[in-house]
Amino acid sequence: MDYDAEMRRIQKMLDEIEVSSSEDEESVGGDVPASDCEGEEDYQEKDVHVPDSDCYESDPDDIPDQPQKKKPKIDGWKGKDKTTRWKKNVPKLQGRTRSSNVIKFTPGLKGPALNANSPADFWGDFITLEIIGLLVKHTNSMIAMQKGKYAQPYRTKDTDVIEMKALIGLLMLGGTYHASRLHLADIWKADGTGIEVFRLTMSLDRFCFLLCCLRFDDKATREERKRVDKLAPVRQIFEMFVENCKKNYTSSEFVTIDEMLLAFRGHCPFRQYIPRKPAKYGIKIHALCDAKTFYVCNMEIQYIPEHSQMGHSRLTSSTIHHRLWSQDLFLTSLGLLEMQHLIIGILAIH
């Protein structure tokens, strides 16, 4: 009896499963459009391949990464007119080099600078003993005139070559420490806030006394020389220094001429005011420099407006063997174009 009841229960469960499966088939068949089912006795599903682009949008992650094209490197720069192209490297020229463009000199050190082995030796090649001797001579002449104003003789003793070198060294060292805006008493302080090397070299009173008596020429003949040259107080020392610059180094084939404003706010008849410059007040100097090493090959101080072209001719007269010059509108002239081989400059049309 139990066996028959168990069989009926299993058969009932099977019937329920068959009924549910038939209902699922009818629901699936009802979703098929009538136009696709009517009139077809034997429906056979065909495996038709439809391109992905026509049926659905592809996943961006499934698309393989395409190699990006590298932008070609531009060998140069574009000019302000957005048309001119400036090349970075010198193009290779076919054929022989012109004789006017052949470099017949070796850029670099020459003369006394070849024998220098230390910074002090290089410094001595520019600030020579001859220059130091003139400074000592003219400074002692000024000290002799000031001796009557001091009761203590030790304050007005004459200077010598060693002390003059120490004075120039302290001035240069002050520029290295950017001490131009510091009070001298702060530099000579002994409480640890000052610069010790200044205090160990000489006293503050001696430093100030030497600065007051420092002279670069003979004061007795200065007025006569100033009638023809406003730069008479420093002309001799300045010319000797510039000559040493030309004597110790040969510039490369690329040079440039431009003006610079040496910051100075003291009393000077040819001090200029240029608001666009960082210092604004100073002495204008035209300099001929090596475009590769920035070495100053020649200089001329402009102390009157008419003196600019004369000073420019002095800068170019002794260095006409260079073949490439670069300069601005103010310094470019037709005479210079006729004298040199190649110039990069600006000419105004009048």
C-alpha positions in Angstrom: 0.0 0.0 0.0 2.8 2.4 0.8 4.5 1.5 -2.5 1.5 2.4 -4.5 1.0 5.8 -2.8 4.7 6.6 -3.3 4.4 5.9 -7.1 1.4 8.1 -7.4 3.2 11.0 -5.7 6.2 10.7 -8.1 3.9 10.5 -11.1 2.1 13.7 -10.0 5.4 15.5 -9.7 6.4 14.4 -13.2 3.1 15.7 -14.6 3.6 19.1 -13.0 7.1 19.3 -14.5 5.8 18.5 -18.0 3.0 21.2 -17.7 5.5 23.9 -16.7 7.9 23.1 -19.5 5.1 23.3 -22.1 4.0 26.7 -20.8 7.6 28.0 -21.2 7.8 26.8 -24.8 4.5 28.6 -25.7 5.7 31.9 -24.1 8.9 31.8 -26.2 7.1 31.0 -29.4 4.7 33.9 -28.8 7.5 36.4 -28.8 8.5 35.6 -32.4 6.9 38.0 -34.9 4.0 36.7 -37.0 5.7 37.8 -40.2 8.6 35.5 -39.4 6.5 32.4 -38.5 3.4 32.4 -40.8 3.7 30.4 -44.0 6.8 28.5 -43.0 6.3 24.8 -42.5 9.9 23.9 -41.8 11.8 26.6 -40.0 15.5 26.1 -39.8 17.7 28.5 -38.0 20.7 29.6 -40.1 24.0 30.8 -38.8 24.2 34.2 -40.5 27.2 36.3 -39.6 26.3 40.0 -39.1 29.2 42.5 -38.9 29.5 44.1 -35.5 29.4 47.6 -37.0 26.0 47.0 -38.5 24.3 45.5 -35.5 25.6 47.0 -32.3 28.3 49.4 -31.1 31.5 47.8 -30.1 33.0 48.1 -26.6 35.9 50.6 -26.6 37.9 48.3 -24.4 37.7 45.5 -27.0 39.3 47.7 -29.7 43.0 47.1 -29.9 45.2 50.1 -29.3 46.3 51.8 -32.5 49.9 53.0 -32.5 49.9 56.8 -32.3 51.9 58.5 -35.0 54.8 60.5 -33.6 55.0 64.1 -34.6 58.0 64.8 -36.7 60.7 66.7 -34.8 61.1 70.3 -36.0 64.7 71.2 -36.4 64.5 74.9 -35.6 62.1 77.6 -34.6 59.3 79.6 -36.2 59.7 83.4 -36.7 57.4 86.1 -35.5 55.8 86.3 -38.9 54.7 82.7 -38.5 56.3 81.9 -41.9 60.0 82.1 -41.6 61.8 79.0 -40.2 65.1 79.3 -38.4 67.1 76.1 -38.5 68.9 74.9 -35.3 71.9 73.4 -37.0 74.0 74.8 -39.7 73.1 73.2 -43.1 75.8 71.3 -44.9 77.1 73.2 -47.9 78.2 71.5 -51.0 81.6 72.4 -52.4 84.6 74.2 -51.0 84.3 76.9 -48.2 84.8 80.4 -49.3 88.2 81.8 -48.4 86.5 84.7 -46.6 84.8 82.2 -44.3 87.8 80.1 -43.5 88.7 80.5 -39.8 92.4 81.3 -39.7 92.8 81.5 -35.9 92.3 79.3 -32.9 89.7 80.5 -30.3 90.8 80.3 -26.7 93.5 81.5 -24.3 96.6 83.2 -25.6 99.5 85.2 -24.4 100.1 85.4 -20.6 96.9 83.5 -19.8 98.5 80.3 -21.2 101.0 80.2 -18.3 98.4 80.8 -15.6 97.8 77.9 -13.2 95.5 79.3 -10.5 92.7 81.9 -10.1 95.2 84.4 -8.7 97.4 84.0 -11.8 94.4 84.7 -14.1 93.4 87.7 -12.0 96.9 89.0 -12.3 96.8 88.8 -16.1 94.0 91.3 -16.1 94.7 93.5 -13.1 98.5 93.6 -13.7 101.2 94.9 -11.4 101.4 97.9 -13.7 97.8 98.8 -12.9 98.2 98.2 -9.2 101.4 100.4 -9.2 99.4 103.3 -10.8 96.7 102.9 -8.2 99.2 102.9 -5.4 101.0 105.9 -6.8 97.9 108.1 -7.3 96.3 107.0 -4.0 99.4 107.9 -2.0 99.4 111.3 -3.6 95.9 111.8 -2.3 96.8 110.5 1.1 99.6 113.0 1.4 97.1 115.8 0.8 94.9 114.4 3.6 97.5 113.9 6.3 97.0 117.4 7.8 93.4 116.6 8.6 94.2 113.7 11.0 95.9 114.0 14.4 97.0 110.3 14.5 99.8 109.6 12.0 99.0 105.9 11.8 95.6 106.6 10.2 97.2 108.2 7.2 100.1 105.9 6.5 100.8 105.2 2.8 99.5 102.1 1.1 101.4 99.5 -0.8 100.8 96.8 -3.5 99.7 94.2 -1.0 97.1 96.4 0.7 95.8 97.7 -2.6 95.2 94.1 -3.8 93.4 93.4 -0.5 91.2 96.4 -1.0 90.2 95.4 -4.5 89.7 91.8 -3.3 87.3 93.0 -0.6 85.3 95.0 -3.1 85.0 92.0 -5.4 84.1 89.8 -2.5 81.4 92.2 -1.4 79.8 91.8 -4.8 80.0 88.0 -4.4 78.1 88.3 -1.1 75.6 90.8 -2.6 76.6 93.3 0.1 76.1 96.4 -1.9 72.9 97.2 0.1 74.4 96.4 3.5 75.8 98.9 5.9 79.6 98.7 6.3 79.2 98.5 10.0 77.1 95.4 9.6 79.7 93.7 7.5 82.5 94.3 10.0 80.4 93.2 13.0 82.2 90.8 15.4 79.1 89.2 17.0 78.8 86.5 14.3 76.4 88.3 12.0 79.2 90.0 9.9 81.5 88.6 7.3 84.7 87.5 9.1 87.1 87.8 6.2 86.5 91.5 6.0 87.3 92.1 9.6 90.5 89.9 9.4 91.8 91.7 6.3 91.7 95.3 7.5 89.8 97.5 9.9 86.6 99.4 8.9 88.3 102.8 9.4 91.2 101.8 7.2 88.9 100.5 4.5 86.8 103.7 4.5 90.0 105.9 4.4 91.4 104.0 1.4 88.1 104.3 -0.5 88.1 108.1 0.1 91.7 108.4 -1.1 91.5 105.9 -4.0 92.5 107.7 -7.3 93.1 106.4 -10.8 95.0 109.4 -12.4 97.1 112.4 -11.6 94.8 115.0 -10.1 97.2 117.8 -11.0 96.7 117.3 -14.8 93.1 116.1 -14.7 91.4 119.4 -15.6 93.5 119.8 -18.7 92.7 116.2 -19.9 89.0 116.6 -19.2 88.7 119.3 -21.8 89.1 116.7 -24.6 88.0 113.6 -22.7 85.3 113.4 -20.1 86.6 109.9 -19.1 90.0 111.4 -18.2 89.9 110.4 -14.5 89.8 106.6 -15.4 90.8 106.6 -19.0 94.4 105.2 -18.5 93.4 102.4 -16.2 90.3 101.5 -18.3 92.4 101.3 -21.5 95.0 99.1 -19.8 92.3 96.7 -18.6 90.6 96.5 -22.0 94.0 95.8 -23.6 94.6 93.0 -21.2 91.2 91.5 -22.2 92.2 91.5 -25.8 95.7 90.2 -25.0 94.7 87.1 -23.1 91.9 85.6 -25.2 91.0 85.0 -28.8 87.2 85.0 -29.4 85.4 82.5 -31.6 84.0 83.2 -35.0 80.6 84.3 -33.5 80.6 87.7 -31.7 78.0 90.2 -30.7 78.0 93.9 -29.9 75.4 95.4 -27.5 75.1 97.9 -24.7 74.9 97.3 -21.0 74.1 99.7 -18.2 76.6 99.4 -15.3 74.7 100.3 -12.2 76.0 103.5 -10.6 74.2 106.2 -8.6 77.2 108.4 -7.6 78.2 111.7 -9.0 79.1 111.4 -12.7 78.5 113.9 -15.6 77.6 111.1 -18.1 75.5 109.0 -15.8 72.4 107.9 -17.7 68.8 107.1 -16.8 67.2 104.2 -18.7 63.8 103.2 -17.1 63.6 99.9 -19.0 66.8 98.6 -17.5 66.8 96.9 -14.1 69.3 99.3 -12.5 67.7 102.4 -14.3 70.7 104.6 -13.3 74.2 103.9 -14.4 77.0 104.2 -17.0 76.3 102.8 -20.5 79.1 100.6 -21.9 79.2 99.2 -25.4 80.8 95.7 -25.3 82.0 93.3 -27.9 81.5 89.7 -26.5 82.1 86.2 -27.6 78.7 84.7 -28.4 79.8 81.2 -27.2 81.7 81.9 -24.0 80.4 85.4 -23.2 83.9 86.7 -22.8 84.3 90.5 -23.1 86.8 91.1 -25.9 86.5 94.9 -26.1 84.6 97.7 -24.4 84.0 101.4 -24.8 82.2 103.8 -22.4 79.5 106.1 -23.9 79.7 109.5 -22.3 78.1 111.7 -25.0 75.3 110.7 -27.5 77.6 111.4 -30.5 80.3 109.2 -29.0 78.3 106.0 -29.6 79.2 105.5 -33.3 82.8 106.4 -32.6 83.0 103.9 -29.8 81.3 101.3 -32.1 84.0 101.8 -34.7 86.7 101.4 -32.1 85.2 98.1 -31.1 85.2 96.7 -34.7 88.4 98.2 -36.0 90.7 95.7 -34.4 88.6 92.6 -34.9 87.5 92.6 -38.5 88.7 89.0 -39.0 85.5 87.6 -37.4 83.0 86.4 -39.9 79.6 86.5 -38.1 78.3 89.5 -36.1 75.0 90.0 -34.3 73.8 93.4 -33.2 70.7 95.5 -32.8 69.3 98.4 -34.8 71.3 101.1 -33.0 74.7 99.6 -33.9 74.1 98.4 -37.4 75.4 100.6 -40.2 76.2 100.3 -43.9 79.9 101.0 -43.3 80.1 98.0 -41.0 78.3 95.9 -43.7 81.0 96.8 -46.2 83.8 96.0 -43.7 82.6 92.6 -42.4 81.8 89.3 -44.1 78.5 88.3 -42.5 76.3 90.3 -40.1 73.0 89.6 -38.4 71.4 92.9 -37.6 68.6 95.3 -38.3 68.6 98.2 -40.7 66.0 101.0 -40.6 64.4 102.3 -43.8 64.3 106.1 -43.9 
